[in-house]
Amino acid sequence: MKILVLIAAVYLGYRFLRHWMGHGTITNRKYSGRENREIDDLMVKDPVCEVYIPKNEGIRLVADGKEYYFCSSRCKDTFLENRRRH
Ligand SMILES: [Zn+2]
């Protein structure tokens, strides 16, 4: 009878631990997801087509010590071409 109680206690403890650990994992996932969204919220303007794009998705170009972000490599090429002409 004592052994049965012990098994039940261990089983309940195991279940509790699993539930607690699972909850912890979900919390961590939520936290990192929120962190990623904060980075996505940084919007930059494409100087060619004047569209706002997430900074981490834009194509970065440094010219004259300034940073430019483009929605596509085509916009970047257009920008470089315009610079050459002026
Ligand atoms: Zn563009």
PDB file of the backbone (N, CA, C, O) and the ligand in Angstrom, with CONECT records:
HET     ZN  A 101       1
ATOM      1  N   MET A   1       0.831  -1.211   0.000  1.00  0.00           N
ATOM      2  CA  MET A   1       0.000   0.000   0.000  1.00  0.00           C
ATOM      3  C   MET A   1       0.869   1.266   0.000  1.00  0.00           C
ATOM      4  O   MET A   1       0.583   2.231  -0.708  1.00  0.00           O
ATOM      5  N   LYS A   2       1.928   1.238   0.806  1.00  0.00           N
ATOM      6  CA  LYS A   2       2.847   2.376   0.875  1.00  0.00           C
ATOM      7  C   LYS A   2       3.516   2.622  -0.485  1.00  0.00           C
ATOM      8  O   LYS A   2       3.720   3.763  -0.899  1.00  0.00           O
ATOM      9  N   ILE A   3       3.849   1.524  -1.159  1.00  0.00           N
ATOM     10  CA  ILE A   3       4.511   1.623  -2.465  1.00  0.00           C
ATOM     11  C   ILE A   3       3.583   2.303  -3.472  1.00  0.00           C
ATOM     12  O   ILE A   3       4.012   3.139  -4.268  1.00  0.00           O
ATOM     13  N   LEU A   4       2.289   1.925  -3.420  1.00  0.00           N
ATOM     14  CA  LEU A   4       1.298   2.529  -4.328  1.00  0.00           C
ATOM     15  C   LEU A   4       1.208   4.046  -4.125  1.00  0.00           C
ATOM     16  O   LEU A   4       1.128   4.814  -5.084  1.00  0.00           O
ATOM     17  N   VAL A   5       1.222   4.451  -2.868  1.00  0.00           N
ATOM     18  CA  VAL A   5       1.168   5.885  -2.541  1.00  0.00           C
ATOM     19  C   VAL A   5       2.413   6.587  -3.101  1.00  0.00           C
ATOM     20  O   VAL A   5       2.332   7.676  -3.669  1.00  0.00           O
ATOM     21  N   LEU A   6       3.552   5.933  -2.924  1.00  0.00           N
ATOM     22  CA  LEU A   6       4.818   6.485  -3.407  1.00  0.00           C
ATOM     23  C   LEU A   6       4.790   6.637  -4.933  1.00  0.00           C
ATOM     24  O   LEU A   6       5.200   7.666  -5.471  1.00  0.00           O
ATOM     25  N   ILE A   7       4.298   5.592  -5.625  1.00  0.00           N
ATOM     26  CA  ILE A   7       4.212   5.625  -7.093  1.00  0.00           C
ATOM     27  C   ILE A   7       3.299   6.764  -7.530  1.00  0.00           C
ATOM     28  O   ILE A   7       3.614   7.511  -8.457  1.00  0.00           O
ATOM     29  N   ALA A   8       2.151   6.886  -6.841  1.00  0.00           N
ATOM     30  CA  ALA A   8       1.193   7.959  -7.159  1.00  0.00           C
ATOM     31  C   ALA A   8       1.835   9.326  -6.962  1.00  0.00           C
ATOM     32  O   ALA A   8       1.646  10.232  -7.773  1.00  0.00           O
ATOM     33  N   ALA A   9       2.591   9.467  -5.886  1.00  0.00           N
ATOM     34  CA  ALA A   9       3.248  10.743  -5.577  1.00  0.00           C
ATOM     35  C   ALA A   9       4.285  11.082  -6.647  1.00  0.00           C
ATOM     36  O   ALA A   9       4.373  12.222  -7.101  1.00  0.00           O
ATOM     37  N   VAL A  10       5.068  10.076  -7.044  1.00  0.00           N
ATOM     38  CA  VAL A  10       6.098  10.273  -8.062  1.00  0.00           C
ATOM     39  C   VAL A  10       5.445  10.630  -9.409  1.00  0.00           C
ATOM     40  O   VAL A  10       5.912  11.512 -10.130  1.00  0.00           O
ATOM     41  N   TYR A  11       4.348   9.914  -9.727  1.00  0.00           N
ATOM     42  CA  TYR A  11       3.629  10.162 -10.977  1.00  0.00           C
ATOM     43  C   TYR A  11       3.068  11.583 -11.012  1.00  0.00           C
ATOM     44  O   TYR A  11       3.192  12.282 -12.018  1.00  0.00           O
ATOM     45  N   LEU A  12       2.459  11.998  -9.926  1.00  0.00           N
ATOM     46  CA  LEU A  12       1.894  13.349  -9.864  1.00  0.00           C
ATOM     47  C   LEU A  12       3.001  14.400  -9.939  1.00  0.00           C
ATOM     48  O   LEU A  12       2.855  15.441 -10.580  1.00  0.00           O
ATOM     49  N   GLY A  13       4.114  14.097  -9.263  1.00  0.00           N
ATOM     50  CA  GLY A  13       5.274  15.011  -9.299  1.00  0.00           C
ATOM     51  C   GLY A  13       5.823  15.126 -10.705  1.00  0.00           C
ATOM     52  O   GLY A  13       6.178  16.216 -11.154  1.00  0.00           O
ATOM     53  N   TYR A  14       5.892  13.999 -11.400  1.00  0.00           N
ATOM     54  CA  TYR A  14       6.383  13.968 -12.783  1.00  0.00           C
ATOM     55  C   TYR A  14       5.469  14.775 -13.701  1.00  0.00           C
ATOM     56  O   TYR A  14       5.923  15.547 -14.546  1.00  0.00           O
ATOM     57  N   ARG A  15       4.137  14.564 -13.503  1.00  0.00           N
ATOM     58  CA  ARG A  15       3.148  15.304 -14.303  1.00  0.00           C
ATOM     59  C   ARG A  15       3.265  16.807 -14.079  1.00  0.00           C
ATOM     60  O   ARG A  15       3.224  17.601 -15.019  1.00  0.00           O
ATOM     61  N   PHE A  16       3.411  17.173 -12.806  1.00  0.00           N
ATOM     62  CA  PHE A  16       3.527  18.584 -12.440  1.00  0.00           C
ATOM     63  C   PHE A  16       4.775  19.189 -13.086  1.00  0.00           C
ATOM     64  O   PHE A  16       4.742  20.289 -13.637  1.00  0.00           O
ATOM     65  N   LEU A  17       5.873  18.439 -13.002  1.00  0.00           N
ATOM     66  CA  LEU A  17       7.153  18.907 -13.547  1.00  0.00           C
ATOM     67  C   LEU A  17       7.055  19.095 -15.065  1.00  0.00           C
ATOM     68  O   LEU A  17       7.529  20.089 -15.615  1.00  0.00           O
ATOM     69  N   ARG A  18       6.425  18.108 -15.733  1.00  0.00           N
ATOM     70  CA  ARG A  18       6.254  18.182 -17.188  1.00  0.00           C
ATOM     71  C   ARG A  18       5.427  19.404 -17.575  1.00  0.00           C
ATOM     72  O   ARG A  18       5.758  20.135 -18.509  1.00  0.00           O
ATOM     73  N   HIS A  19       4.330  19.605 -16.820  1.00  0.00           N
ATOM     74  CA  HIS A  19       3.442  20.746 -17.081  1.00  0.00           C
ATOM     75  C   HIS A  19       4.211  22.045 -16.885  1.00  0.00           C
ATOM     76  O   HIS A  19       4.117  22.962 -17.701  1.00  0.00           O
ATOM     77  N   TRP A  20       4.972  22.117 -15.795  1.00  0.00           N
ATOM     78  CA  TRP A  20       5.728  23.320 -15.445  1.00  0.00           C
ATOM     79  C   TRP A  20       6.810  23.604 -16.493  1.00  0.00           C
ATOM     80  O   TRP A  20       7.017  24.748 -16.897  1.00  0.00           O
ATOM     81  N   MET A  21       7.499  22.527 -16.928  1.00  0.00           N
ATOM     82  CA  MET A  21       8.558  22.689 -17.926  1.00  0.00           C
ATOM     83  C   MET A  21       7.973  23.108 -19.278  1.00  0.00           C
ATOM     84  O   MET A  21       8.528  23.958 -19.975  1.00  0.00           O
ATOM     85  N   GLY A  22       6.833  22.490 -19.632  1.00  0.00           N
ATOM     86  CA  GLY A  22       6.159  22.842 -20.881  1.00  0.00           C
ATOM     87  C   GLY A  22       5.740  24.294 -20.883  1.00  0.00           C
ATOM     88  O   GLY A  22       5.889  24.997 -21.883  1.00  0.00           O
ATOM     89  N   HIS A  23       5.216  24.737 -19.755  1.00  0.00           N
ATOM     90  CA  HIS A  23       4.789  26.136 -19.618  1.00  0.00           C
ATOM     91  C   HIS A  23       5.989  27.068 -19.803  1.00  0.00           C
ATOM     92  O   HIS A  23       5.893  28.103 -20.462  1.00  0.00           O
ATOM     93  N   GLY A  24       7.120  26.680 -19.207  1.00  0.00           N
ATOM     94  CA  GLY A  24       8.336  27.498 -19.318  1.00  0.00           C
ATOM     95  C   GLY A  24       8.781  27.637 -20.756  1.00  0.00           C
ATOM     96  O   GLY A  24       9.203  28.714 -21.178  1.00  0.00           O
ATOM     97  N   THR A  25       8.690  26.550 -21.518  1.00  0.00           N
ATOM     98  CA  THR A  25       9.101  26.569 -22.919  1.00  0.00           C
ATOM     99  C   THR A  25       8.220  27.524 -23.726  1.00  0.00           C
ATOM    100  O   THR A  25       8.714  28.286 -24.558  1.00  0.00           O
ATOM    101  N   ILE A  26       6.895  27.473 -23.466  1.00  0.00           N
ATOM    102  CA  ILE A  26       5.966  28.345 -24.189  1.00  0.00           C
ATOM    103  C   ILE A  26       6.277  29.818 -23.887  1.00  0.00           C
ATOM    104  O   ILE A  26       6.247  30.670 -24.775  1.00  0.00           O
ATOM    105  N   THR A  27       6.573  30.091 -22.616  1.00  0.00           N
ATOM    106  CA  THR A  27       6.894  31.465 -22.210  1.00  0.00           C
ATOM    107  C   THR A  27       8.139  31.957 -22.948  1.00  0.00           C
ATOM    108  O   THR A  27       8.182  33.093 -23.420  1.00  0.00           O
ATOM    109  N   ASN A  28       9.144  31.095 -23.043  1.00  0.00           N
ATOM    110  CA  ASN A  28      10.378  31.482 -23.731  1.00  0.00           C
ATOM    111  C   ASN A  28      10.116  31.760 -25.212  1.00  0.00           C
ATOM    112  O   ASN A  28      10.663  32.704 -25.782  1.00  0.00           O
ATOM    113  N   ARG A  29       9.270  30.926 -25.830  1.00  0.00           N
ATOM    114  CA  ARG A  29       8.967  31.087 -27.242  1.00  0.00           C
ATOM    115  C   ARG A  29       8.248  32.422 -27.479  1.00  0.00           C
ATOM    116  O   ARG A  29       8.539  33.152 -28.426  1.00  0.00           O
ATOM    117  N   LYS A  30       7.299  32.711 -26.580  1.00  0.00           N
ATOM    118  CA  LYS A  30       6.552  33.967 -26.679  1.00  0.00           C
ATOM    119  C   LYS A  30       7.495  35.156 -26.561  1.00  0.00           C
ATOM    120  O   LYS A  30       7.354  36.152 -27.270  1.00  0.00           O
ATOM    121  N   TYR A  31       8.456  35.034 -25.656  1.00  0.00           N
ATOM    122  CA  TYR A  31       9.379  36.135 -25.407  1.00  0.00           C
ATOM    123  C   TYR A  31      10.235  36.406 -26.654  1.00  0.00           C
ATOM    124  O   TYR A  31      10.383  37.552 -27.077  1.00  0.00           O
ATOM    125  N   SER A  32      10.793  35.340 -27.233  1.00  0.00           N
ATOM    126  CA  SER A  32      11.661  35.526 -28.406  1.00  0.00           C
ATOM    127  C   SER A  32      10.839  36.032 -29.594  1.00  0.00           C
ATOM    128  O   SER A  32      11.337  36.805 -30.412  1.00  0.00           O
ATOM    129  N   GLY A  33       9.576  35.591 -29.686  1.00  0.00           N
ATOM    130  CA  GLY A  33       8.693  36.059 -30.756  1.00  0.00           C
ATOM    131  C   GLY A  33       8.461  37.543 -30.655  1.00  0.00           C
ATOM    132  O   GLY A  33       8.476  38.255 -31.659  1.00  0.00           O
ATOM    133  N   ARG A  34       8.242  38.019 -29.425  1.00  0.00           N
ATOM    134  CA  ARG A  34       8.023  39.436 -29.200  1.00  0.00           C
ATOM    135  C   ARG A  34       9.285  40.228 -29.570  1.00  0.00           C
ATOM    136  O   ARG A  34       9.208  41.324 -30.125  1.00  0.00           O
ATOM    137  N   GLU A  35      10.433  39.653 -29.252  1.00  0.00           N
ATOM    138  CA  GLU A  35      11.706  40.300 -29.539  1.00  0.00           C
ATOM    139  C   GLU A  35      11.886  40.472 -31.052  1.00  0.00           C
ATOM    140  O   GLU A  35      12.319  41.526 -31.520  1.00  0.00           O
ATOM    141  N   ASN A  36      11.551  39.434 -31.798  1.00  0.00           N
ATOM    142  CA  ASN A  36      11.669  39.495 -33.256  1.00  0.00           C
ATOM    143  C   ASN A  36      10.753  40.562 -33.839  1.00  0.00           C
ATOM    144  O   ASN A  36      11.131  41.271 -34.772  1.00  0.00           O
ATOM    145  N   ARG A  37       9.527  40.675 -33.277  1.00  0.00           N
ATOM    146  CA  ARG A  37       8.581  41.645 -33.797  1.00  0.00           C
ATOM    147  C   ARG A  37       9.089  43.068 -33.552  1.00  0.00           C
ATOM    148  O   ARG A  37       8.854  43.961 -34.367  1.00  0.00           O
ATOM    149  N   GLU A  38       9.782  43.278 -32.438  1.00  0.00           N
ATOM    150  CA  GLU A  38      10.336  44.600 -32.146  1.00  0.00           C
ATOM    151  C   GLU A  38      11.349  45.004 -33.214  1.00  0.00           C
ATOM    152  O   GLU A  38      11.415  46.171 -33.601  1.00  0.00           O
ATOM    153  N   ILE A  39      12.134  44.045 -33.688  1.00  0.00           N
ATOM    154  CA  ILE A  39      13.129  44.327 -34.730  1.00  0.00           C
ATOM    155  C   ILE A  39      12.400  44.625 -36.045  1.00  0.00           C
ATOM    156  O   ILE A  39      12.783  45.532 -36.784  1.00  0.00           O
ATOM    157  N   ASP A  40      11.334  43.842 -36.328  1.00  0.00           N
ATOM    158  CA  ASP A  40      10.550  44.057 -37.549  1.00  0.00           C
ATOM    159  C   ASP A  40       9.895  45.432 -37.575  1.00  0.00           C
ATOM    160  O   ASP A  40       9.675  46.005 -38.642  1.00  0.00           O
ATOM    161  N   ASP A  41       9.585  45.956 -36.393  1.00  0.00           N
ATOM    162  CA  ASP A  41       8.901  47.241 -36.316  1.00  0.00           C
ATOM    163  C   ASP A  41       9.784  48.409 -36.747  1.00  0.00           C
ATOM    164  O   ASP A  41       9.276  49.500 -37.005  1.00  0.00           O
ATOM    165  N   LEU A  42      11.083  48.201 -36.828  1.00  0.00           N
ATOM    166  CA  LEU A  42      11.975  49.260 -37.290  1.00  0.00           C
ATOM    167  C   LEU A  42      11.825  49.385 -38.809  1.00  0.00           C
ATOM    168  O   LEU A  42      12.351  48.574 -39.572  1.00  0.00           O
ATOM    169  N   MET A  43      11.103  50.410 -39.222  1.00  0.00           N
ATOM    170  CA  MET A  43      10.842  50.580 -40.646  1.00  0.00           C
ATOM    171  C   MET A  43      11.776  51.650 -41.226  1.00  0.00           C
ATOM    172  O   MET A  43      12.041  52.679 -40.605  1.00  0.00           O
ATOM    173  N   VAL A  44      12.253  51.373 -42.419  1.00  0.00           N
ATOM    174  CA  VAL A  44      13.126  52.310 -43.116  1.00  0.00           C
ATOM    175  C   VAL A  44      12.527  52.596 -44.493  1.00  0.00           C
ATOM    176  O   VAL A  44      11.784  51.785 -45.046  1.00  0.00           O
ATOM    177  N   LYS A  45      12.862  53.750 -45.024  1.00  0.00           N
ATOM    178  CA  LYS A  45      12.275  54.154 -46.302  1.00  0.00           C
ATOM    179  C   LYS A  45      13.232  53.848 -47.446  1.00  0.00           C
ATOM    180  O   LYS A  45      14.419  54.172 -47.402  1.00  0.00           O
ATOM    181  N   ASP A  46      12.684  53.225 -48.451  1.00  0.00           N
ATOM    182  CA  ASP A  46      13.411  52.986 -49.692  1.00  0.00           C
ATOM    183  C   ASP A  46      13.453  54.319 -50.451  1.00  0.00           C
ATOM    184  O   ASP A  46      12.395  54.816 -50.838  1.00  0.00           O
ATOM    185  N   PRO A  47      14.644  54.922 -50.683  1.00  0.00           N
ATOM    186  CA  PRO A  47      14.691  56.238 -51.326  1.00  0.00           C
ATOM    187  C   PRO A  47      14.299  56.220 -52.806  1.00  0.00           C
ATOM    188  O   PRO A  47      14.065  57.279 -53.387  1.00  0.00           O
ATOM    189  N   VAL A  48      14.224  55.057 -53.415  1.00  0.00           N
ATOM    190  CA  VAL A  48      13.887  54.965 -54.841  1.00  0.00           C
ATOM    191  C   VAL A  48      12.371  54.920 -55.040  1.00  0.00           C
ATOM    192  O   VAL A  48      11.810  55.792 -55.704  1.00  0.00           O
ATOM    193  N   CYS A  49      11.711  53.924 -54.478  1.00  0.00           N
ATOM    194  CA  CYS A  49      10.269  53.792 -54.671  1.00  0.00           C
ATOM    195  C   CYS A  49       9.466  54.344 -53.493  1.00  0.00           C
ATOM    196  O   CYS A  49       8.237  54.275 -53.491  1.00  0.00           O
ATOM    197  N   GLU A  50      10.159  54.892 -52.491  1.00  0.00           N
ATOM    198  CA  GLU A  50       9.547  55.532 -51.325  1.00  0.00           C
ATOM    199  C   GLU A  50       8.580  54.629 -50.575  1.00  0.00           C
ATOM    200  O   GLU A  50       7.525  55.063 -50.113  1.00  0.00           O
ATOM    201  N   VAL A  51       8.957  53.388 -50.468  1.00  0.00           N
ATOM    202  CA  VAL A  51       8.154  52.401 -49.743  1.00  0.00           C
ATOM    203  C   VAL A  51       8.876  52.096 -48.431  1.00  0.00           C
ATOM    204  O   VAL A  51      10.103  52.011 -48.388  1.00  0.00           O
ATOM    205  N   TYR A  52       8.097  51.936 -47.370  1.00  0.00           N
ATOM    206  CA  TYR A  52       8.688  51.587 -46.077  1.00  0.00           C
ATOM    207  C   TYR A  52       8.836  50.085 -45.961  1.00  0.00           C
ATOM    208  O   TYR A  52       7.903  49.327 -46.226  1.00  0.00           O
ATOM    209  N   ILE A  53      10.029  49.667 -45.558  1.00  0.00           N
ATOM    210  CA  ILE A  53      10.338  48.235 -45.456  1.00  0.00           C
ATOM    211  C   ILE A  53      10.957  47.952 -44.088  1.00  0.00           C
ATOM    212  O   ILE A  53      11.606  48.823 -43.509  1.00  0.00           O
ATOM    213  N   PRO A  54      10.755  46.717 -43.562  1.00  0.00           N
ATOM    214  CA  PRO A  54      11.420  46.367 -42.300  1.00  0.00           C
ATOM    215  C   PRO A  54      12.935  46.392 -42.488  1.00  0.00           C
ATOM    216  O   PRO A  54      13.467  45.855 -43.459  1.00  0.00           O
ATOM    217  N   LYS A  55      13.614  47.028 -41.537  1.00  0.00           N
ATOM    218  CA  LYS A  55      15.062  47.228 -41.651  1.00  0.00           C
ATOM    219  C   LYS A  55      15.822  45.921 -41.873  1.00  0.00           C
ATOM    220  O   LYS A  55      16.770  45.870 -42.656  1.00  0.00           O
ATOM    221  N   ASN A  56      15.389  44.852 -41.165  1.00  0.00           N
ATOM    222  CA  ASN A  56      16.114  43.578 -41.267  1.00  0.00           C
ATOM    223  C   ASN A  56      15.858  42.854 -42.591  1.00  0.00           C
ATOM    224  O   ASN A  56      16.548  41.885 -42.907  1.00  0.00           O
ATOM    225  N   GLU A  57      14.868  43.318 -43.368  1.00  0.00           N
ATOM    226  CA  GLU A  57      14.578  42.682 -44.663  1.00  0.00           C
ATOM    227  C   GLU A  57      15.113  43.498 -45.831  1.00  0.00           C
ATOM    228  O   GLU A  57      15.188  42.999 -46.954  1.00  0.00           O
ATOM    229  N   GLY A  58      15.486  44.745 -45.575  1.00  0.00           N
ATOM    230  CA  GLY A  58      15.951  45.620 -46.640  1.00  0.00           C
ATOM    231  C   GLY A  58      17.371  45.305 -47.069  1.00  0.00           C
ATOM    232  O   GLY A  58      18.139  44.685 -46.334  1.00  0.00           O
ATOM    233  N   ILE A  59      17.701  45.743 -48.267  1.00  0.00           N
ATOM    234  CA  ILE A  59      19.058  45.579 -48.786  1.00  0.00           C
ATOM    235  C   ILE A  59      19.851  46.824 -48.403  1.00  0.00           C
ATOM    236  O   ILE A  59      19.516  47.934 -48.817  1.00  0.00           O
ATOM    237  N   ARG A  60      20.892  46.636 -47.619  1.00  0.00           N
ATOM    238  CA  ARG A  60      21.643  47.739 -47.031  1.00  0.00           C
ATOM    239  C   ARG A  60      22.737  48.218 -47.976  1.00  0.00           C
ATOM    240  O   ARG A  60      23.430  47.430 -48.621  1.00  0.00           O
ATOM    241  N   LEU A  61      22.865  49.553 -48.032  1.00  0.00           N
ATOM    242  CA  LEU A  61      23.926  50.157 -48.831  1.00  0.00           C
ATOM    243  C   LEU A  61      24.472  51.342 -48.053  1.00  0.00           C
ATOM    244  O   LEU A  61      23.705  52.161 -47.547  1.00  0.00           O
ATOM    245  N   VAL A  62      25.785  51.438 -47.954  1.00  0.00           N
ATOM    246  CA  VAL A  62      26.411  52.577 -47.296  1.00  0.00           C
ATOM    247  C   VAL A  62      27.085  53.413 -48.377  1.00  0.00           C
ATOM    248  O   VAL A  62      27.972  52.939 -49.087  1.00  0.00           O
ATOM    249  N   ALA A  63      26.640  54.685 -48.491  1.00  0.00           N
ATOM    250  CA  ALA A  63      27.208  55.605 -49.467  1.00  0.00           C
ATOM    251  C   ALA A  63      27.387  56.964 -48.805  1.00  0.00           C
ATOM    252  O   ALA A  63      26.457  57.470 -48.177  1.00  0.00           O
ATOM    253  N   ASP A  64      28.558  57.559 -48.935  1.00  0.00           N
ATOM    254  CA  ASP A  64      28.900  58.853 -48.327  1.00  0.00           C
ATOM    255  C   ASP A  64      28.660  58.847 -46.819  1.00  0.00           C
ATOM    256  O   ASP A  64      28.229  59.853 -46.256  1.00  0.00           O
ATOM    257  N   GLY A  65      28.932  57.743 -46.176  1.00  0.00           N
ATOM    258  CA  GLY A  65      28.751  57.627 -44.732  1.00  0.00           C
ATOM    259  C   GLY A  65      27.308  57.533 -44.296  1.00  0.00           C
ATOM    260  O   GLY A  65      27.020  57.567 -43.100  1.00  0.00           O
ATOM    261  N   LYS A  66      26.396  57.416 -45.243  1.00  0.00           N
ATOM    262  CA  LYS A  66      24.974  57.286 -44.923  1.00  0.00           C
ATOM    263  C   LYS A  66      24.492  55.887 -45.253  1.00  0.00           C
ATOM    264  O   LYS A  66      24.985  55.236 -46.175  1.00  0.00           O
ATOM    265  N   GLU A  67      23.507  55.438 -44.468  1.00  0.00           N
ATOM    266  CA  GLU A  67      22.949  54.111 -44.674  1.00  0.00           C
ATOM    267  C   GLU A  67      21.652  54.217 -45.464  1.00  0.00           C
ATOM    268  O   GLU A  67      20.786  55.036 -45.155  1.00  0.00           O
ATOM    269  N   TYR A  68      21.534  53.391 -46.472  1.00  0.00           N
ATOM    270  CA  TYR A  68      20.298  53.335 -47.258  1.00  0.00           C
ATOM    271  C   TYR A  68      19.782  51.910 -47.248  1.00  0.00           C
ATOM    272  O   TYR A  68      20.556  50.952 -47.236  1.00  0.00           O
ATOM    273  N   TYR A  69      18.469  51.785 -47.254  1.00  0.00           N
ATOM    274  CA  TYR A  69      17.856  50.451 -47.301  1.00  0.00           C
ATOM    275  C   TYR A  69      16.892  50.396 -48.483  1.00  0.00           C
ATOM    276  O   TYR A  69      16.109  51.320 -48.705  1.00  0.00           O
ATOM    277  N   PHE A  70      16.960  49.326 -49.217  1.00  0.00           N
ATOM    278  CA  PHE A  70      16.131  49.165 -50.414  1.00  0.00           C
ATOM    279  C   PHE A  70      15.268  47.919 -50.313  1.00  0.00           C
ATOM    280  O   PHE A  70      15.648  46.925 -49.693  1.00  0.00           O
ATOM    281  N   CYS A  71      14.074  47.996 -50.948  1.00  0.00           N
ATOM    282  CA  CYS A  71      13.143  46.871 -50.907  1.00  0.00           C
ATOM    283  C   CYS A  71      13.643  45.733 -51.795  1.00  0.00           C
ATOM    284  O   CYS A  71      13.330  44.570 -51.542  1.00  0.00           O
ATOM    285  N   SER A  72      14.413  46.054 -52.829  1.00  0.00           N
ATOM    286  CA  SER A  72      14.925  45.023 -53.734  1.00  0.00           C
ATOM    287  C   SER A  72      16.259  45.476 -54.314  1.00  0.00           C
ATOM    288  O   SER A  72      16.612  46.653 -54.242  1.00  0.00           O
ATOM    289  N   SER A  73      16.994  44.530 -54.888  1.00  0.00           N
ATOM    290  CA  SER A  73      18.285  44.855 -55.484  1.00  0.00           C
ATOM    291  C   SER A  73      18.096  45.749 -56.710  1.00  0.00           C
ATOM    292  O   SER A  73      19.009  46.480 -57.094  1.00  0.00           O
ATOM    293  N   ARG A  74      16.905  45.689 -57.328  1.00  0.00           N
ATOM    294  CA  ARG A  74      16.618  46.542 -58.483  1.00  0.00           C
ATOM    295  C   ARG A  74      16.595  48.013 -58.058  1.00  0.00           C
ATOM    296  O   ARG A  74      17.132  48.879 -58.750  1.00  0.00           O
ATOM    297  N   CYS A  75      15.967  48.280 -56.916  1.00  0.00           N
ATOM    298  CA  CYS A  75      15.920  49.641 -56.388  1.00  0.00           C
ATOM    299  C   CYS A  75      17.324  50.131 -56.037  1.00  0.00           C
ATOM    300  O   CYS A  75      17.658  51.296 -56.254  1.00  0.00           O
ATOM    301  N   LYS A  76      18.126  49.243 -55.503  1.00  0.00           N
ATOM    302  CA  LYS A  76      19.505  49.587 -55.158  1.00  0.00           C
ATOM    303  C   LYS A  76      20.293  49.946 -56.423  1.00  0.00           C
ATOM    304  O   LYS A  76      21.047  50.919 -56.435  1.00  0.00           O
ATOM    305  N   ASP A  77      20.115  49.167 -57.470  1.00  0.00           N
ATOM    306  CA  ASP A  77      20.784  49.434 -58.755  1.00  0.00           C
ATOM    307  C   ASP A  77      20.341  50.770 -59.330  1.00  0.00           C
ATOM    308  O   ASP A  77      21.162  51.534 -59.839  1.00  0.00           O
ATOM    309  N   THR A  78      19.027  51.059 -59.250  1.00  0.00           N
ATOM    310  CA  THR A  78      18.483  52.330 -59.746  1.00  0.00           C
ATOM    311  C   THR A  78      19.099  53.491 -58.978  1.00  0.00           C
ATOM    312  O   THR A  78      19.471  54.507 -59.564  1.00  0.00           O
ATOM    313  N   PHE A  79      19.203  53.334 -57.673  1.00  0.00           N
ATOM    314  CA  PHE A  79      19.782  54.373 -56.823  1.00  0.00           C
ATOM    315  C   PHE A  79      21.230  54.638 -57.223  1.00  0.00           C
ATOM    316  O   PHE A  79      21.632  55.794 -57.357  1.00  0.00           O
ATOM    317  N   LEU A  80      22.008  53.594 -57.412  1.00  0.00           N
ATOM    318  CA  LEU A  80      23.420  53.732 -57.789  1.00  0.00           C
ATOM    319  C   LEU A  80      23.552  54.360 -59.172  1.00  0.00           C
ATOM    320  O   LEU A  80      24.458  55.158 -59.413  1.00  0.00           O
ATOM    321  N   GLU A  81      22.657  54.002 -60.066  1.00  0.00           N
ATOM    322  CA  GLU A  81      22.658  54.570 -61.420  1.00  0.00           C
ATOM    323  C   GLU A  81      22.367  56.070 -61.380  1.00  0.00           C
ATOM    324  O   GLU A  81      23.038  56.856 -62.049  1.00  0.00           O
ATOM    325  N   ASN A  82      21.369  56.459 -60.596  1.00  0.00           N
ATOM    326  CA  ASN A  82      21.014  57.867 -60.441  1.00  0.00           C
ATOM    327  C   ASN A  82      22.170  58.674 -59.845  1.00  0.00           C
ATOM    328  O   ASN A  82      22.424  59.808 -60.252  1.00  0.00           O
ATOM    329  N   ARG A  83      22.854  58.083 -58.892  1.00  0.00           N
ATOM    330  CA  ARG A  83      24.000  58.755 -58.269  1.00  0.00           C
ATOM    331  C   ARG A  83      25.095  59.010 -59.305  1.00  0.00           C
ATOM    332  O   ARG A  83      25.731  60.064 -59.306  1.00  0.00           O
ATOM    333  N   ARG A  84      25.300  58.045 -60.170  1.00  0.00           N
ATOM    334  CA  ARG A  84      26.355  58.141 -61.196  1.00  0.00           C
ATOM    335  C   ARG A  84      26.022  59.256 -62.186  1.00  0.00           C
ATOM    336  O   ARG A  84      26.907  59.990 -62.627  1.00  0.00           O
ATOM    337  N   ARG A  85      24.724  59.378 -62.536  1.00  0.00           N
ATOM    338  CA  ARG A  85      24.299  60.371 -63.520  1.00  0.00           C
ATOM    339  C   ARG A  85      24.417  61.801 -63.009  1.00  0.00           C
ATOM    340  O   ARG A  85      24.786  62.701 -63.763  1.00  0.00           O
ATOM    341  N   HIS A  86      24.101  62.018 -61.707  1.00  0.00           N
ATOM    342  CA  HIS A  86      24.089  63.381 -61.163  1.00  0.00           C
ATOM    343  C   HIS A  86      25.471  63.952 -60.964  1.00  0.00           C
ATOM    344  O   HIS A  86      25.610  65.089 -60.514  1.00  0.00           O
TER     345      HIS A  86
HETATM  346 ZN    ZN A 101      12.025  49.878 -53.729  1.00  0.00          ZN2+
END
